[in-house]
Amino acid sequence: MIKLVDVLILIGLAVAVALQAVSYFKNPSGAQLSALKDFLYSLVLQAEAMWGGGTGDAKRALVVQMFYEKAPDMLKKLIKPDTLIKLIEEAVARMKDYFAKNPPAAEKIAGGDAG
């Protein structure tokens, strides 16, 4: 027979886990933020490979779409759209910097017309 104390303990544990999950995403550590930035960078590279240069708005929309398709539900709910766009813009700047330093990578990924 389940006792009331057991039920209350389980409820308390569930609440603690839920609060920890929210804290995990609302106040990300450096490693968590770095992982999110790397994830967005990979999406930006995929969009660049698909669309090539000169299609910034289409690529940004594609990255946003891929983010909402692939990201964990909790993250999708907690990240604000303006924050997502800012992080995507940082990923694009990172890609352009990488391509400027590595023209063969730009040629392979974007067909030489990165941007």
PEMO-V910773 format. One record per pair of residues at least 6 apart in sequence whose C-alpha atoms are under 7 Angstrom apart, sorted by sequence separation. I is the first residue (numbers start at 1). J is the second residue. If there is no record, write none. Layout:
i->I j->J
i->I j->J
This chain:
i->99 j->105
i->106 j->112
i->99 j->106
i->51 j->59
i->68 j->76
i->106 j->114
i->48 j->59
i->47 j->59
i->47 j->62
i->47 j->63
i->44 j->63
i->96 j->115
i->43 j->63
i->44 j->91
i->40 j->88
i->44 j->92
i->25 j->75
i->37 j->87
i->41 j->91
i->40 j->91
i->26 j->78
i->25 j->78
i->37 j->91
i->53 j->110
i->52 j->110
i->52 j->111
i->49 j->109
i->53 j->113
i->48 j->109
i->49 j->110
i->52 j->113
i->53 j->114
i->54 j->115
i->48 j->110
i->52 j->114
i->53 j->115
